[in-house]
Amino acid sequence: MEQFEHISAEQSQALLAQQSARIVDIRDEQSFAAGHIEGAVHLTNGSLHQFMSETDFETPVIVCCYHGISSQQAAQFLIHQGFEQVYSLDGGFEAWKSSLPYVTQIED
């Protein structure tokens, strides 16, 4: 059985810089709106089908949550759906935010 892998924020940034991976964020809508990694897809039960239909199963997928706990279950779920290379972002968005740039959205 395939397993997801752990990845650091720095490794994630390098993989994303090569434009060879997609990053999905499974946090709640308010948290995602307040700040997320540039290019991240907000993955919810409602957006899962569209994401799966738009993403090649060979494309590496990095899963981001708050602290790197929930992303492990989501990463394993994506492996079960047929994605071949899935990573859980160690430390989640909090780890990314502490050392790397991210996007914030200001609400009107």
C-alpha contacts under 8 A as a table, 3 or more apart, distances in Angstrom:
res1	aa1	res2	aa2	distance
2	E	79	I	6.66
2	E	80	H	7.95
2	E	84	E	7.86
3	Q	76	Q	6.50
3	Q	79	I	6.79
3	Q	86	V	7.96
4	F	72	Q	7.63
4	F	75	A	5.94
4	F	76	Q	5.75
4	F	79	I	6.67
4	F	85	Q	6.90
4	F	86	V	5.00
4	F	87	Y	5.40
4	F	88	S	6.96
5	E	85	Q	7.94
5	E	86	V	6.37
5	E	87	Y	4.70
5	E	88	S	6.24
6	H	87	Y	5.37
6	H	88	S	4.96
6	H	89	L	6.21
6	H	90	D	6.15
7	I	11	Q	6.13
7	I	12	S	6.36
7	I	87	Y	5.98
7	I	88	S	6.05
7	I	89	L	5.16
7	I	90	D	5.75
8	S	11	Q	5.13
8	S	12	S	6.05
8	S	89	L	5.87
8	S	90	D	5.28
8	S	91	G	7.70
9	A	12	S	4.98
9	A	13	Q	6.14
9	A	89	L	6.47
9	A	90	D	6.95
9	A	91	G	7.91
9	A	92	G	7.98
9	A	95	A	6.68
9	A	96	W	5.27
9	A	100	L	7.79
10	E	13	Q	5.10
10	E	14	A	6.36
10	E	96	W	7.98
10	E	100	L	7.98
11	Q	14	A	5.14
11	Q	15	L	6.25
12	S	15	L	5.11
12	S	16	L	6.08
12	S	62	I	7.34
12	S	89	L	7.42
13	Q	16	L	5.11
13	Q	17	A	5.99
14	A	17	A	5.03
14	A	18	Q	6.56
15	L	18	Q	5.37
15	L	19	Q	6.85
15	L	20	S	6.43
15	L	21	A	6.22
16	L	19	Q	4.97
16	L	20	S	6.23
16	L	21	A	5.44
16	L	22	R	6.99
16	L	23	I	7.86
17	A	20	S	7.75
18	Q	21	A	7.68
19	Q	22	R	7.85
20	S	59	T	6.84
20	S	60	P	6.93
21	A	59	T	5.87
21	A	60	P	4.71
21	A	61	V	5.70
21	A	62	I	7.23
22	R	39	G	7.85
22	R	40	A	7.18
22	R	41	V	7.92
22	R	59	T	7.18
22	R	60	P	6.39
22	R	61	V	4.96
22	R	62	I	6.22
23	I	39	G	7.11
23	I	40	A	4.95
23	I	41	V	6.33
23	I	61	V	5.69
23	I	62	I	4.61
23	I	63	V	5.95
23	I	64	C	7.19
24	V	40	A	5.19
24	V	41	V	4.62
24	V	42	H	5.86
24	V	43	L	5.75
24	V	61	V	7.21
24	V	62	I	6.18
24	V	63	V	5.04
24	V	64	C	6.04
25	D	32	F	7.37
25	D	36	H	7.63
25	D	40	A	6.18
25	D	41	V	5.99
25	D	42	H	4.95
25	D	43	L	5.67
25	D	63	V	6.04
25	D	64	C	4.70
25	D	65	C	5.87
26	I	42	H	6.16
26	I	43	L	5.17
26	I	44	T	6.29
26	I	63	V	7.30
26	I	64	C	6.26
26	I	65	C	5.38
26	I	71	S	7.26
27	R	31	S	6.28
27	R	32	F	6.17
27	R	42	H	7.70
27	R	64	C	7.72
27	R	65	C	5.31
27	R	66	Y	6.49
28	D	31	S	5.49
28	D	32	F	6.21
29	E	32	F	5.11
29	E	33	A	6.04
29	E	42	H	7.88
30	Q	33	A	5.09
30	Q	34	A	6.12
31	S	34	A	5.09
31	S	35	G	6.43
31	S	36	H	7.91
32	F	35	G	5.40
32	F	36	H	5.48
32	F	42	H	7.08
33	A	36	H	7.15
33	A	104	T	7.04
33	A	105	Q	5.83
34	A	104	T	5.56
34	A	105	Q	5.69
34	A	106	I	7.23
35	G	102	Y	6.74
35	G	103	V	5.44
35	G	104	T	4.18
35	G	105	Q	6.37
36	H	40	A	6.80
36	H	93	F	7.33
36	H	102	Y	5.74
36	H	103	V	5.36
36	H	104	T	6.53
37	I	40	A	5.50
37	I	93	F	7.75
37	I	101	P	7.55
37	I	102	Y	4.70
37	I	103	V	5.86
38	E	102	Y	5.74
38	E	103	V	5.51
42	H	47	S	7.57
43	L	46	G	7.79
43	L	47	S	5.66
43	L	48	L	5.95
43	L	51	F	7.63
44	T	47	S	5.14
44	T	48	L	5.88
45	N	48	L	5.41
45	N	49	H	7.94
46	G	49	H	7.26
47	S	50	Q	5.48
47	S	51	F	6.18
48	L	51	F	5.12
48	L	52	M	6.14
49	H	52	M	5.19
49	H	53	S	6.19
50	Q	53	S	5.12
50	Q	54	E	6.15
51	F	54	E	5.21
51	F	55	T	6.03
52	M	55	T	5.35
52	M	56	D	7.68
53	S	56	D	7.87
55	T	59	T	6.91
56	D	59	T	5.38
56	D	83	F	7.87
57	F	60	P	7.85
57	F	82	G	6.25
57	F	83	F	4.38
57	F	84	E	6.00
58	E	83	F	6.40
58	E	84	E	5.63
58	E	85	Q	6.93
59	T	83	F	7.49
59	T	84	E	7.53
59	T	85	Q	6.99
60	P	83	F	7.71
60	P	84	E	7.18
60	P	85	Q	4.77
60	P	86	V	5.74
60	P	87	Y	7.67
61	V	83	F	7.80
61	V	85	Q	6.39
61	V	86	V	4.80
61	V	87	Y	6.18
62	I	75	A	7.79
62	I	86	V	5.86
62	I	87	Y	4.63
62	I	88	S	5.89
62	I	89	L	6.48
63	V	71	S	5.49
63	V	72	Q	7.78
63	V	74	A	7.12
63	V	75	A	6.08
63	V	86	V	7.45
63	V	87	Y	6.04
63	V	88	S	4.99
63	V	89	L	5.94
64	C	68	G	6.73
64	C	71	S	5.67
64	C	88	S	6.50
64	C	89	L	5.37
64	C	92	G	5.25
64	C	93	F	6.20
65	C	68	G	5.67
65	C	69	I	7.20
65	C	70	S	6.13
65	C	71	S	5.30
65	C	89	L	7.66
65	C	92	G	5.00
65	C	93	F	6.00
66	Y	69	I	7.61
66	Y	70	S	7.73
66	Y	91	G	7.43
66	Y	92	G	4.91
66	Y	93	F	5.20
66	Y	94	E	6.09
67	H	70	S	7.77
67	H	90	D	7.24
67	H	91	G	4.46
67	H	92	G	4.09
67	H	93	F	6.36
67	H	94	E	5.96
67	H	95	A	7.23
68	G	71	S	5.52
68	G	72	Q	6.85
68	G	88	S	6.67
68	G	89	L	5.73
68	G	90	D	4.92
68	G	91	G	4.50
68	G	92	G	4.12
68	G	93	F	7.73
69	I	72	Q	5.69
69	I	73	Q	7.66
69	I	91	G	7.83
69	I	92	G	7.67
70	S	73	Q	5.61
70	S	74	A	6.55
71	S	74	A	4.95
71	S	75	A	5.81
71	S	88	S	5.49
71	S	89	L	7.12
71	S	92	G	7.69
72	Q	75	A	5.06
72	Q	76	Q	6.23
72	Q	88	S	5.42
73	Q	76	Q	5.15
73	Q	77	F	6.19
74	A	77	F	4.94
74	A	78	L	6.31
75	A	78	L	5.17
75	A	79	I	6.35
75	A	86	V	5.88
75	A	87	Y	6.30
75	A	88	S	6.00
76	Q	79	I	5.02
76	Q	80	H	6.35
76	Q	86	V	7.74
77	F	80	H	5.07
77	F	81	Q	6.35
78	L	81	Q	4.88
78	L	82	G	6.58
78	L	83	F	5.78
78	L	86	V	7.11
79	I	82	G	5.32
79	I	83	F	4.93
79	I	84	E	6.32
79	I	85	Q	7.41
79	I	86	V	6.49
80	H	83	F	7.27
83	F	86	V	6.71
88	S	92	G	7.98
89	L	92	G	5.19
89	L	93	F	7.89
90	D	95	A	7.36
91	G	94	E	6.21
91	G	95	A	4.74
91	G	96	W	7.47
92	G	95	A	5.55
92	G	96	W	6.59
93	F	96	W	4.95
93	F	97	K	5.86
94	E	97	K	5.10
94	E	98	S	6.30
95	A	98	S	5.37
95	A	99	S	7.05
96	W	99	S	5.79
96	W	100	L	5.46
96	W	101	P	7.78
97	K	100	L	5.61
97	K	101	P	6.71
97	K	102	Y	6.72
